[in-house]
Amino acid sequence: MTILTDATAPAVRDLSALFDPSSVAVIGASNDETKYGNWLSVQALRGEHRRLVHLVNRRGEPVLGRAVHRQAVDVPGGVDLAVIAVPAAGFADAVEDALAAGARAIVGITAGFAELGEEGRTREAALADRIRRAGAVLLGPNCLGVLDTTTELRLASNDMPAGGIGFVSQSGNMALELSRFLERDHLGFSRFASLGNQADLTAADLVRSYTEHDGTELIALYCEDFGDGRAFARAAADAVRAGKPVALLTVGAGQASMRGARSHTGALTSDFAVIDAACRAAGVDRVATVAELAHLLGALHRNRRGGGRRLAVIADGGGHASLASDVAEARGLHVPEFDDDLVAGLKAELPPSAGTANPVDLAGAGEQDITSFGRVLDLALGADSVDCVLVTGYFGGYGGYGEALAEAEVATARVMAAHIRDHGKPVAVHTMYADAPAAVELRRQGVCVFGSVEHAAQVLGRIADRAERTAPHVPAVPAPAAPVVADDYWSARELLRQGGLKFPAAHLVRTQDEAAAAAARIDGPVVLKAMGLLHKSDAGGVALGLADEASVRAAHADMARRLDPPGYCVEAMADTRDGVELIVGVRRDPRFGPVALVGLGGIFTEVLRDVSLGLAPVTATDARALLERLTAAPLLHGVRGRPAVHLAAAARAIEAITSVAAAHPEIAELEVNPLLVTPRGCRGLDARIVLDA
């Protein structure tokens, strides 16, 4: 795959004809209400006051009571955007017709191309090339249309609510489901583009366009195939830096991508792990469901300033108070005991039986005085020791007790919303009555309301996570170095050593006499390693602690008899005192390019599977962050009397290893395991290369 570097990153493509065309032609317009040609025609005509809309049907019969053109080229004045919904057999001719009419953008609804196999992929690539050579852009094919509510362009099967969210999706149903969630929260789309097969325009292209679009506040994606994933990550990082948060929903947590892996690194690197590494680098929030995506978008729309982890829980029952506290802490939030001043203020507003230490339990105050919700919320938000608030329980349900209480509850909702705006801290409201008038009023006033406490806590946890992030940084892949042609241990060792990684002193030998002589030149015990084996230890190709000539000769003779290797490496035994063994590897992912893996190494690699990933090459600073994310990170800082290891040396070693791998696209996998880190420094003790087949 081609990975773009900083120097070659593309400019934003001109998509004005796609999102704000002067004229639109629906090629394949139809009166059949079961066909896309009908749905698109209906939607397109809604924007006729904004632009010229032409219906094209090769039979020439009227569609929706309107005259049609048999060809787009017959349209007076030409066509700016053509949307094509014809059978696959006629798609190429329709493309030629659209280009002849002057189309600068084409939306391909038609399916039957790359998704059907190699022959379809070839036809699709030829059509995309034809469109690019004509100076136009193609969305799709096999897509579901495009929408821009800021320009009143509707070329999708269904109408969608207007708002500030730019959505890119490879699923029409996902877009429709998300739109239902958003509409309930008084949100909607600024733009929607269905990716389809990405024969020309990609997710990265659309993210770049949305970043420059004034009407788009937030960017969301449902993506199954990233194409050039590194380009997507870079585009997303640019959006985040421009102040437009990016949220991603994706699928594919299976194990199929790992089956062909030959080294430990490949076996441990899953699809989602790579995607998460890219998301961390780009500052993207990955979610798992459409509901979670909608909740996050709503929260980001309403709170862009971020928040901390110190949470105040306000409940109107002990059970809800305790459960919300547990759920929140599981999401990484803290529920600290309130200070004396805040407790005193709360006691002055609540019955004597109320809990005021955090969580707050109103203990019947809701029925007695519904307005207490507003005063308690104001007190909590005004405390310097509180970063965010979770209100949980029955609020919204009190109106069922009578008309007067219902009116007071809605009025209290307005007061609560005003306090939230005034203080500017994140607030999530969980209620059993999420569709009640008071809850609807909270939403209308811009408050995040949830039907489950888990979703409420999840959103507050995400906001806290975002506040702690560093600026997005997607590393550029360096220009390719001279290719590696050998994959034996000595070649891997020398490649890494020349790249800056330190190894113990060593000599490459063949015969027993050469091995004995090499050992004599090394001060102290040595290791004998058989060459030509991918997993030397598993095959019995490593002999440790050879302290004299006899033991060296015996080990050589044993390996020669059992393994008959092409050569041997005689290497100084490393001083492992107070050391920690790490694994550092790089796998070249087909979508995201080189991906670095750091974890606990040696014999624990596959047992504990304690690893963290990042896009490669990794800087020393990013390497420290990868190490700190490990569950075993306390071992590196020293535990139970053990001294801390040299973390700076480990970080520099990780930087060297990942930089070497990133510069060699012919290397499918590169691994150093173990990388020994001690209080005195860092050394590579074994290395392997897997060349691309």
C-alpha positions as CSV (number, residue, x, y, z in Angstrom):
1,M,0.0,0.0,0.0
2,T,1.0,3.6,-0.4
3,I,1.3,5.5,2.8
4,L,1.5,9.3,2.6
5,T,4.1,11.2,4.6
6,D,4.0,14.8,5.8
7,A,5.7,16.0,2.6
8,T,3.2,14.2,0.3
9,A,-0.1,14.6,2.2
10,P,-2.7,15.6,-0.4
11,A,-4.5,18.9,-0.5
12,V,-8.3,19.0,0.2
13,R,-10.1,17.9,-2.9
14,D,-12.7,20.3,-4.3
15,L,-16.0,18.7,-3.4
16,S,-18.1,21.8,-4.0
17,A,-20.0,20.1,-6.9
18,L,-20.8,17.1,-4.6
19,F,-22.2,19.2,-1.7
20,D,-23.3,22.4,-3.3
21,P,-23.9,21.9,-7.0
22,S,-25.5,24.5,-9.3
23,S,-27.5,21.7,-10.9
24,V,-28.4,18.0,-10.3
25,A,-29.3,15.3,-12.7
26,V,-30.9,12.0,-11.4
27,I,-29.9,9.4,-14.1
28,G,-32.3,6.5,-13.7
29,A,-35.2,8.6,-12.5
30,S,-38.3,6.3,-12.0
31,N,-41.9,6.3,-11.1
32,D,-41.5,2.9,-9.3
33,E,-41.7,3.7,-5.6
34,T,-39.6,0.6,-4.8
35,K,-36.5,2.0,-6.7
36,Y,-33.7,4.3,-5.7
37,G,-34.4,6.3,-8.9
38,N,-37.8,7.2,-7.5
39,W,-36.6,8.0,-3.9
40,L,-33.7,10.1,-5.2
41,S,-35.9,12.0,-7.5
42,V,-38.4,12.9,-4.8
43,Q,-35.7,14.1,-2.5
44,A,-33.8,16.0,-5.2
45,L,-36.9,18.0,-6.2
46,R,-37.2,19.3,-2.6
47,G,-34.2,21.5,-3.3
48,E,-35.5,22.7,-6.6
49,H,-35.8,26.3,-5.3
50,R,-32.1,26.2,-4.6
51,R,-30.7,24.6,-7.8
52,L,-31.8,23.2,-11.1
53,V,-33.0,19.6,-10.9
54,H,-33.1,17.4,-14.0
55,L,-34.6,13.9,-14.2
56,V,-33.1,11.6,-16.8
57,N,-34.8,8.4,-18.0
58,R,-33.7,6.6,-21.2
59,R,-37.4,5.8,-22.1
60,G,-38.3,9.5,-22.0
61,E,-41.5,8.9,-20.1
62,P,-42.5,11.6,-17.5
63,V,-41.4,10.9,-13.9
64,L,-43.4,12.3,-10.9
65,G,-45.4,14.2,-13.5
66,R,-42.4,16.0,-14.8
67,A,-40.8,16.0,-18.3
68,V,-37.5,14.1,-18.4
69,H,-34.4,14.0,-20.6
70,R,-33.4,10.8,-22.3
71,Q,-29.7,11.7,-21.7
72,A,-27.9,14.0,-19.3
73,V,-26.0,15.5,-22.3
74,D,-29.4,16.9,-23.5
75,V,-29.8,19.0,-20.4
76,P,-29.6,22.8,-21.4
77,G,-26.6,24.4,-19.7
78,G,-25.1,21.0,-18.6
79,V,-25.0,19.3,-15.3
80,D,-22.8,19.9,-12.2
81,L,-23.7,16.8,-10.2
82,A,-25.0,13.5,-11.5
83,V,-26.4,10.8,-9.3
84,I,-26.6,7.4,-11.1
85,A,-29.1,4.7,-10.2
86,V,-29.2,2.4,-13.2
87,P,-28.4,-1.3,-13.5
88,A,-24.7,-2.2,-13.4
89,A,-24.7,-3.1,-17.1
90,G,-25.6,0.5,-18.0
91,F,-23.4,2.3,-15.4
92,A,-20.4,2.9,-17.6
93,D,-22.6,4.4,-20.3
94,A,-24.3,6.6,-17.7
95,V,-20.9,7.8,-16.5
96,E,-19.9,8.8,-20.0
97,D,-23.2,10.6,-20.4
98,A,-22.7,12.5,-17.2
99,L,-19.2,13.5,-18.1
100,A,-20.3,14.6,-21.5
101,A,-22.9,16.8,-19.8
102,G,-20.1,18.5,-17.8
103,A,-20.6,16.8,-14.4
104,R,-17.8,17.6,-11.9
105,A,-19.2,15.1,-9.4
106,I,-20.9,11.7,-9.7
107,V,-22.7,9.7,-7.0
108,G,-22.8,6.0,-7.9
109,I,-25.8,4.3,-6.3
110,T,-25.4,1.3,-8.7
111,A,-23.9,-1.8,-7.1
112,G,-22.2,-4.8,-8.8
113,F,-18.6,-3.9,-8.8
114,A,-15.7,-4.6,-6.4
115,E,-18.0,-6.2,-3.9
116,L,-18.6,-9.0,-6.4
117,G,-14.9,-10.0,-6.9
118,E,-11.8,-9.3,-9.0
119,E,-13.6,-8.7,-12.3
120,G,-15.9,-6.2,-10.8
121,R,-13.0,-4.6,-9.0
122,T,-11.2,-4.2,-12.3
123,R,-14.2,-2.5,-14.0
124,E,-14.7,-0.3,-11.0
125,A,-11.0,0.9,-11.0
126,A,-11.2,1.7,-14.8
127,L,-14.4,3.8,-14.2
128,A,-12.8,5.6,-11.3
129,D,-9.7,6.4,-13.4
130,R,-11.9,7.6,-16.2
131,I,-13.8,10.0,-13.9
132,R,-10.6,11.3,-12.3
133,R,-9.0,11.9,-15.8
134,A,-12.1,13.9,-16.7
135,G,-11.4,16.2,-13.6
136,A,-14.5,14.9,-11.7
137,V,-15.0,13.0,-8.4
138,L,-16.9,9.8,-7.7
139,L,-18.7,9.0,-4.5
140,G,-19.3,5.2,-4.5
141,P,-20.3,3.2,-6.4
142,N,-22.5,0.9,-4.3
143,C,-23.4,3.9,-2.1
144,L,-26.6,5.3,-0.8
145,G,-26.3,9.0,-1.7
146,V,-25.3,12.3,-0.3
147,L,-26.9,15.1,1.8
148,D,-26.0,18.6,2.8
149,T,-28.6,20.4,4.9
150,T,-26.6,23.6,4.8
151,T,-27.1,23.8,1.0
152,E,-30.5,22.0,1.0
153,L,-29.1,19.2,-1.1
154,R,-30.9,15.9,-0.5
155,L,-29.8,13.0,-2.7
156,A,-30.4,10.1,-0.3
157,S,-33.3,7.6,0.0
158,N,-34.6,9.2,3.3
159,D,-34.7,12.7,4.7
160,M,-32.5,13.3,7.8
161,P,-32.6,16.0,10.5
162,A,-30.5,19.1,10.1
163,G,-27.8,20.0,12.5
164,G,-24.0,20.3,12.9
165,I,-22.8,16.7,12.6
166,G,-21.0,15.6,9.4
167,F,-21.5,11.9,9.0
168,V,-19.6,9.5,6.7
169,S,-21.0,6.0,6.5
170,Q,-20.7,2.7,4.7
171,S,-24.1,1.7,5.9
172,G,-27.4,3.5,5.1
173,N,-29.2,1.8,8.0
174,M,-26.6,3.0,10.4
175,A,-27.2,6.6,9.2
176,L,-30.9,6.2,9.6
177,E,-30.6,4.7,13.1
178,L,-28.2,7.5,14.1
179,S,-30.5,10.1,12.7
180,R,-33.4,8.8,14.9
181,F,-31.2,9.1,18.0
182,L,-30.0,12.6,17.1
183,E,-33.5,13.9,16.2
184,R,-34.7,12.9,19.7
185,D,-31.8,15.0,21.1
186,H,-32.6,18.0,18.8
187,L,-29.5,17.3,16.8
188,G,-28.9,16.4,13.2
189,F,-26.6,16.3,10.1
190,S,-24.8,19.1,8.4
191,R,-23.6,16.6,5.8
192,F,-24.0,12.9,5.1
193,A,-22.0,10.9,2.5
194,S,-22.3,7.2,1.9
195,L,-18.9,5.8,1.2
196,G,-19.8,2.7,-0.8
197,N,-16.8,1.1,-2.4
198,Q,-14.5,4.1,-2.1
199,A,-13.4,3.7,-5.7
200,D,-12.4,7.4,-5.7
201,L,-13.4,9.5,-2.7
202,T,-12.3,7.9,0.6
203,A,-13.2,8.5,4.2
204,A,-10.1,10.6,4.5
205,D,-11.2,12.9,1.6
206,L,-14.6,13.4,3.2
207,V,-13.1,14.1,6.6
208,R,-10.9,16.7,5.1
209,S,-13.8,18.3,3.4
210,Y,-15.9,18.3,6.5
211,T,-13.0,19.9,8.4
212,E,-13.1,22.9,6.1
213,H,-17.0,23.1,6.1
214,D,-18.2,25.9,8.3
215,G,-21.5,24.2,8.9
216,T,-20.0,21.1,10.4
217,E,-19.2,21.1,14.2
218,L,-18.6,17.4,14.8
219,I,-17.5,14.6,12.5
220,A,-18.7,11.0,12.9
221,L,-18.0,7.9,10.8
222,Y,-19.2,4.4,10.4
223,C,-16.4,2.7,8.5
224,E,-15.9,-1.0,7.6
225,D,-12.9,-0.5,5.3
226,F,-10.5,2.4,5.8
227,G,-8.5,1.9,2.6
228,D,-5.4,3.9,3.4
229,G,-5.9,4.0,7.1
230,R,-2.9,6.2,7.7
231,A,-4.4,8.9,5.5
232,F,-7.6,8.6,7.4
233,A,-5.8,9.0,10.7
234,R,-4.0,12.1,9.4
235,A,-7.2,13.7,8.1
236,A,-8.9,13.0,11.5
237,A,-6.0,14.4,13.4
238,D,-6.2,17.6,11.3
239,A,-9.9,17.8,12.1
240,V,-9.3,17.4,15.8
241,R,-6.6,20.1,15.7
242,A,-9.0,22.4,13.9
243,G,-11.4,22.0,16.8
244,K,-13.8,19.4,15.3
245,P,-14.0,16.2,17.4
246,V,-14.1,13.0,15.4
247,A,-16.0,9.9,16.6
248,L,-15.7,6.5,14.9
249,L,-17.9,3.4,14.9
250,T,-16.4,0.4,13.2
251,V,-16.7,-3.4,13.2
252,G,-14.4,-6.4,12.8
253,A,-13.2,-7.8,16.1
254,G,-12.6,-11.2,14.7
255,Q,-9.3,-13.2,14.5
256,A,-9.1,-13.8,10.8
257,S,-6.5,-11.0,10.3
258,M,-4.1,-12.8,12.7
259,R,-4.2,-16.3,11.3
260,G,-1.3,-15.8,8.9
261,A,1.0,-14.1,11.4
262,R,4.3,-15.9,11.9
263,S,5.8,-14.1,14.8
264,H,4.5,-13.2,18.2
265,T,3.9,-9.6,17.2
266,G,1.6,-10.6,14.3
267,A,-0.3,-13.0,16.6
268,L,-0.9,-10.4,19.2
269,T,-2.0,-7.5,16.9
270,S,-5.7,-7.6,16.3
271,D,-7.8,-5.4,14.0
272,F,-9.3,-3.4,16.8
273,A,-6.0,-3.0,18.6
274,V,-4.5,-1.4,15.4
275,I,-7.6,0.8,15.0
276,D,-7.4,1.9,18.6
277,A,-3.7,2.7,18.1
278,A,-4.6,4.9,15.1
279,C,-7.5,6.5,17.1
280,R,-5.2,7.4,20.0
281,A,-2.7,8.9,17.6
282,A,-5.3,11.0,15.8
283,G,-7.4,11.9,18.9
284,V,-10.4,10.0,17.6
285,D,-13.1,8.6,19.9
286,R,-14.0,5.0,19.0
287,V,-17.4,3.8,20.0
288,A,-19.0,0.3,19.9
289,T,-22.7,1.0,19.1
290,V,-24.9,3.5,17.3
291,A,-26.4,4.5,20.7
292,E,-23.0,5.2,22.1
293,L,-22.1,7.3,19.1
294,A,-25.2,9.3,19.4
295,H,-24.7,9.9,23.1
296,L,-21.1,11.0,22.6
297,L,-22.0,13.3,19.8
298,G,-24.7,14.9,22.0
299,A,-22.3,15.3,24.9
300,L,-19.6,16.8,22.7
301,H,-22.1,19.2,21.1
302,R,-23.1,20.4,24.5
303,N,-19.7,20.4,26.3
304,R,-16.5,21.2,24.4
305,R,-14.5,22.5,27.3
306,G,-13.8,19.1,28.8
307,G,-14.0,18.1,32.4
308,G,-12.1,16.2,35.2
309,R,-12.8,13.0,37.0
310,R,-14.2,14.3,40.3
311,L,-17.8,13.5,40.1
312,A,-20.8,14.5,42.2
313,V,-23.7,12.0,42.2
314,I,-27.1,13.4,42.9
315,A,-29.9,10.8,43.4
316,D,-33.3,10.7,44.8
317,G,-32.9,7.2,46.2
318,G,-30.2,5.2,48.0
319,G,-30.1,2.4,45.4
320,H,-29.6,4.8,42.5
321,A,-27.0,6.7,44.4
322,S,-24.9,3.6,45.1
323,L,-25.3,2.1,41.7
324,A,-24.4,5.3,39.9
325,S,-21.3,5.6,42.0
326,D,-20.2,2.1,41.2
327,V,-20.8,2.5,37.5
328,A,-19.1,5.8,37.4
329,E,-16.0,4.5,39.2
330,A,-15.9,1.6,36.7
331,R,-15.7,4.3,34.0
332,G,-12.6,5.9,35.5
333,L,-14.4,8.6,37.4
334,H,-13.9,9.4,41.1
335,V,-16.7,10.0,43.6
336,P,-14.8,11.8,46.4
337,E,-16.3,12.8,49.8
338,F,-17.4,16.4,49.7
339,D,-15.7,19.1,51.8
340,D,-17.3,20.5,54.9
341,D,-18.5,23.7,53.2
342,L,-20.4,21.8,50.4
343,V,-21.9,19.4,52.9
344,A,-23.1,22.2,55.1
345,G,-24.7,23.9,52.1
346,L,-26.4,20.7,51.0
347,K,-27.7,20.0,54.6
348,A,-29.3,23.5,54.6
349,E,-31.3,22.5,51.5
350,L,-32.3,18.9,52.2
351,P,-34.2,16.9,54.9
352,P,-32.2,15.6,57.9
353,S,-32.3,12.1,56.5
354,A,-30.7,13.1,53.2
355,G,-27.2,11.9,52.3
356,T,-24.9,14.8,51.7
357,A,-21.3,13.4,51.6
358,N,-21.3,12.2,48.0
359,P,-23.3,10.5,46.6
360,V,-26.2,12.8,47.5
361,D,-29.4,11.1,48.3
362,L,-32.3,13.6,48.4
363,A,-34.3,11.2,50.5
364,G,-37.8,12.3,49.5
365,A,-37.0,15.9,48.8
366,G,-38.2,15.5,45.3
367,E,-41.8,14.9,46.3
368,Q,-41.7,17.6,49.1
369,D,-40.0,20.3,47.0
370,I,-39.1,19.5,43.4
371,T,-37.1,22.7,43.1
372,S,-34.5,21.3,45.5
373,F,-33.1,19.5,42.4
374,G,-32.1,22.8,41.0
375,R,-30.6,24.2,44.2
376,V,-28.6,21.0,44.9
377,L,-27.3,20.9,41.4
378,D,-26.2,24.6,41.6
379,L,-24.3,23.9,44.8
380,A,-22.5,20.9,43.4
381,L,-21.5,22.6,40.2
382,G,-20.3,25.7,42.1
383,A,-17.8,23.6,44.2
384,D,-14.2,23.8,43.1
385,S,-13.8,20.2,44.2
386,V,-16.4,19.0,41.6
387,D,-15.6,18.6,37.9
388,C,-18.8,17.0,36.7
389,V,-22.2,15.9,37.9
390,L,-24.4,12.8,37.4
391,V,-28.1,13.2,38.3
392,T,-29.8,9.8,38.5
393,G,-33.1,8.4,39.5
394,Y,-36.8,9.5,39.3
395,F,-36.6,13.1,38.0
396,G,-39.1,13.3,35.2
397,G,-41.5,10.9,36.9
398,Y,-42.8,13.3,39.6
399,G,-45.1,14.9,37.1
400,G,-47.2,11.8,37.2
401,Y,-48.4,12.7,40.7
402,G,-50.4,15.7,39.6
403,E,-50.7,18.6,37.2
404,A,-49.2,21.2,39.6
405,L,-46.1,19.0,40.3
406,A,-45.8,18.3,36.6
407,E,-45.6,22.0,35.8
408,A,-43.1,22.5,38.7
409,E,-41.0,19.7,37.4
410,V,-40.7,21.2,33.9
411,A,-39.9,24.6,35.4
412,T,-37.2,23.0,37.6
413,A,-35.8,21.4,34.4
414,R,-35.4,24.9,33.0
415,V,-33.7,26.1,36.2
416,M,-31.3,23.1,36.1
417,A,-30.4,23.8,32.5
418,A,-29.7,27.4,33.3
419,H,-27.3,26.3,36.1
420,I,-25.5,23.9,33.8
421,R,-25.0,26.7,31.2
422,D,-23.8,29.1,33.9
423,H,-21.2,26.8,35.4
424,G,-20.1,25.2,32.1
425,K,-19.3,21.8,33.7
426,P,-20.3,18.5,32.2
427,V,-23.6,17.2,33.5
428,A,-25.5,14.0,32.6
429,V,-29.0,13.2,33.7
430,H,-30.2,9.6,34.0
431,T,-33.9,9.1,34.5
432,M,-36.3,6.3,34.5
433,Y,-38.7,8.6,32.6
434,A,-36.5,9.7,29.7
435,D,-39.5,10.6,27.5
436,A,-41.4,12.5,30.2
437,P,-42.1,16.3,29.7
438,A,-39.4,17.3,32.2
439,A,-36.8,15.1,30.4
440,V,-37.9,16.4,27.0
441,E,-37.4,20.0,28.4
442,L,-33.9,19.2,29.6
443,R,-33.0,17.9,26.1
444,R,-34.6,21.0,24.5
445,Q,-32.5,23.1,26.8
446,G,-29.3,21.3,25.7
447,V,-28.8,18.9,28.6
448,C,-27.6,15.3,28.1
449,V,-30.4,13.0,29.2
450,F,-30.1,9.2,29.3
451,G,-32.4,6.3,29.9
452,S,-29.6,4.2,31.5
453,V,-27.1,5.2,34.1
454,E,-24.4,3.2,32.3
455,H,-24.6,5.5,29.2
456,A,-24.6,8.6,31.4
457,A,-21.5,7.5,33.2
458,Q,-19.8,6.4,30.0
459,V,-20.2,9.8,28.4
460,L,-18.8,11.6,31.5
461,G,-15.9,9.2,31.5
462,R,-15.2,9.9,27.9
463,I,-15.3,13.7,28.4
464,A,-12.7,13.2,31.3
465,D,-10.6,11.1,29.0
466,R,-10.6,13.7,26.3
467,A,-9.5,16.4,28.8
468,E,-6.3,14.4,29.6
469,R,-5.2,13.7,25.9
470,T,-2.2,15.2,24.4
471,A,-2.4,16.9,21.0
472,P,-2.9,14.4,18.1
473,H,0.2,13.2,16.3
474,V,0.1,10.7,13.4
475,P,3.7,9.9,12.6
476,A,4.9,10.2,9.0
477,V,6.3,7.0,7.5
478,P,9.9,7.7,6.3
479,A,11.1,7.2,2.7
480,P,12.0,3.6,2.0
481,A,15.6,2.6,2.8
482,A,17.7,0.1,0.8
483,P,15.7,-3.1,1.0
484,V,16.6,-6.0,3.3
485,V,17.1,-9.3,1.5
486,A,18.0,-11.7,4.3
487,D,15.8,-12.5,7.3
488,D,18.3,-14.5,9.5
489,Y,19.1,-13.4,13.1
490,W,22.5,-11.9,12.2
491,S,21.0,-9.8,9.5
492,A,18.2,-8.6,11.8
493,R,20.7,-7.9,14.6
494,E,23.0,-5.9,12.3
495,L,20.2,-3.9,10.7
496,L,18.9,-2.9,14.2
497,R,22.4,-2.2,15.5
498,Q,23.1,0.1,12.7
499,G,19.8,1.8,13.4
500,G,20.9,2.6,17.0
501,L,19.9,-0.4,19.1
502,K,22.6,-1.8,21.3
503,F,23.3,-5.6,21.5
504,P,25.9,-7.6,23.5
505,A,29.2,-8.3,21.8
506,A,28.9,-11.1,19.2
507,H,30.6,-13.0,16.4
508,L,29.1,-14.9,13.5
509,V,30.8,-18.4,13.1
510,R,30.3,-21.7,11.3
511,T,32.6,-24.3,12.7
512,Q,33.2,-25.6,16.2
513,D,36.8,-24.2,16.2
514,E,35.5,-20.8,15.2
515,A,32.9,-20.9,17.9
516,A,35.5,-21.7,20.6
517,A,37.8,-18.9,19.3
518,A,35.0,-16.4,19.3
519,A,34.0,-17.3,22.8
520,A,37.6,-16.8,23.9
521,R,37.5,-13.2,22.6
522,I,34.5,-12.4,24.8
523,D,34.9,-11.6,28.4
524,G,32.7,-13.9,30.5
525,P,30.1,-16.5,29.7
526,V,28.5,-16.6,26.2
527,V,25.4,-17.7,24.4
528,L,25.4,-19.9,21.3
529,K,22.5,-19.3,18.9
530,A,21.7,-21.4,15.8
531,M,21.1,-19.4,12.7
532,G,18.3,-19.9,10.2
533,L,15.5,-20.6,12.8
534,L,12.5,-18.3,13.3
535,H,11.9,-19.4,16.9
536,K,15.3,-20.6,18.0
537,S,14.4,-21.2,21.7
538,D,11.5,-23.4,20.8
539,A,13.7,-25.5,18.6
540,G,16.5,-25.9,21.1
541,G,18.7,-23.6,19.1
542,V,19.9,-21.4,22.1
543,A,22.4,-22.5,24.7
544,L,22.9,-20.1,27.6
545,G,25.7,-19.6,30.2
546,L,28.5,-21.3,28.3
547,A,31.5,-20.5,30.6
548,D,34.3,-22.5,29.1
549,E,35.6,-23.9,25.8
550,A,34.3,-27.4,26.5
551,S,30.7,-26.2,27.0
552,V,30.9,-24.1,23.8
553,R,32.1,-27.1,21.8
554,A,29.5,-29.4,23.3
555,A,26.6,-27.0,22.6
556,H,27.9,-26.6,19.0
557,A,28.1,-30.3,18.5
558,D,24.6,-30.9,19.9
559,M,23.0,-28.2,17.7
560,A,24.9,-29.4,14.6
561,R,23.5,-32.9,15.2
562,R,19.9,-32.0,15.8
563,L,19.4,-28.8,13.7
564,D,22.2,-28.6,11.1
565,P,22.0,-24.8,11.0
566,P,23.9,-22.8,8.4
567,G,25.8,-20.9,11.1
568,Y,26.0,-19.8,14.7
569,C,26.2,-16.6,16.7
570,V,28.4,-16.5,19.7
571,E,27.2,-13.7,21.9
572,A,28.2,-12.3,25.3
573,M,25.8,-13.2,28.1
574,A,23.9,-10.1,29.2
575,D,23.8,-8.9,32.8
576,T,20.1,-9.5,33.7
577,R,20.3,-8.4,37.3
578,D,17.2,-6.2,38.2
579,G,16.2,-6.3,34.6
580,V,12.8,-6.5,32.9
581,E,12.4,-8.2,29.6
582,L,10.2,-6.5,27.0
583,I,9.0,-7.3,23.5
584,V,9.1,-4.6,20.9
585,G,7.8,-5.4,17.5
586,V,6.5,-3.8,14.3
587,R,3.9,-5.3,12.0
588,R,3.0,-3.7,8.6
589,D,-0.8,-3.5,8.6
590,P,-2.4,-3.4,5.2
591,R,-4.5,-0.4,6.1
592,F,-2.5,1.6,8.6
593,G,1.1,0.8,7.6
594,P,3.7,0.0,10.3
595,V,2.2,-0.5,13.8
596,A,4.4,-0.8,16.9
597,L,3.8,-3.3,19.7
598,V,5.4,-3.0,23.1
599,G,4.8,-5.4,26.0
600,L,6.2,-7.6,28.7
601,G,8.6,-10.0,26.8
602,G,10.6,-13.1,27.2
603,I,8.6,-16.1,28.2
604,F,5.7,-13.9,29.4
605,T,4.8,-12.6,26.0
606,E,2.1,-15.1,25.1
607,V,1.2,-16.0,28.7
608,L,0.3,-12.6,30.0
609,R,-0.4,-10.8,26.6
610,D,0.3,-7.5,28.2
611,V,0.9,-5.2,25.2
612,S,0.1,-1.7,23.9
613,L,0.2,-0.5,20.3
614,G,1.0,2.7,18.5
615,L,1.5,3.8,14.9
616,A,5.1,3.5,13.9
617,P,7.6,5.1,13.9
618,V,7.3,5.8,17.6
619,T,9.2,8.8,19.2
620,A,10.9,8.3,22.5
621,T,8.1,10.4,24.1
622,D,5.4,8.2,22.6
623,A,7.4,5.1,23.6
624,R,7.3,6.2,27.2
625,A,3.5,6.5,26.9
626,L,3.2,3.0,25.5
627,L,5.3,1.6,28.4
628,E,3.2,3.4,30.9
629,R,0.0,1.9,29.5
630,L,1.2,-1.6,30.3
631,T,-0.4,-3.5,33.2
632,A,3.2,-4.4,34.2
633,A,4.3,-0.7,34.2
634,P,4.9,-0.8,38.0
635,L,7.7,-3.3,37.4
636,L,9.6,-0.7,35.4
637,H,9.4,1.8,38.2
638,G,10.6,-0.6,40.8
639,V,8.6,-2.7,43.2
640,R,9.3,-4.6,46.5
641,G,12.8,-3.3,46.8
642,R,13.7,-3.7,43.1
643,P,15.2,-0.6,41.5
644,A,13.6,1.2,38.6
645,V,14.9,0.4,35.2
646,H,16.3,2.9,32.7
647,L,13.1,4.0,31.1
648,A,14.8,6.7,29.0
649,A,17.1,4.0,27.5
650,A,14.1,1.7,26.8
651,A,12.2,4.6,25.1
652,R,15.2,5.4,22.9
653,A,15.5,1.7,22.0
654,I,11.8,1.5,21.0
655,E,12.3,4.6,18.9
656,A,15.2,3.0,17.1
657,I,13.5,-0.3,16.5
658,T,10.3,1.2,15.1
659,S,12.2,3.7,13.0
660,V,14.1,0.9,11.3
661,A,11.0,-1.1,10.6
662,A,9.0,1.8,9.3
663,A,11.8,2.6,6.7
664,H,11.6,-1.0,5.3
665,P,8.3,-1.7,3.6
666,E,9.6,-5.1,2.5
667,I,9.6,-6.1,6.2
668,A,6.2,-7.6,7.2
669,E,7.2,-8.1,10.8
670,L,10.2,-7.2,12.9
671,E,10.6,-8.2,16.5
672,V,13.0,-7.8,19.4
673,N,12.2,-10.2,22.1
674,P,13.5,-9.9,24.6
675,L,14.6,-6.3,24.9
676,L,16.4,-6.3,28.3
677,V,16.0,-3.1,30.3
678,T,18.0,-2.8,33.5
679,P,18.8,0.2,35.8
680,R,22.0,0.4,33.8
681,G,20.6,0.6,30.3
682,C,19.0,-1.4,27.5
683,R,20.1,-4.2,25.2
684,G,18.5,-6.3,22.5
685,L,19.0,-10.0,23.2
686,D,17.1,-11.5,20.2
687,A,15.6,-10.2,17.0
688,R,13.8,-11.6,14.0
689,I,12.5,-10.4,10.7
690,V,9.7,-11.7,8.5
691,L,9.9,-10.4,5.0
692,D,6.8,-9.7,2.9
693,A,5.9,-12.7,0.8
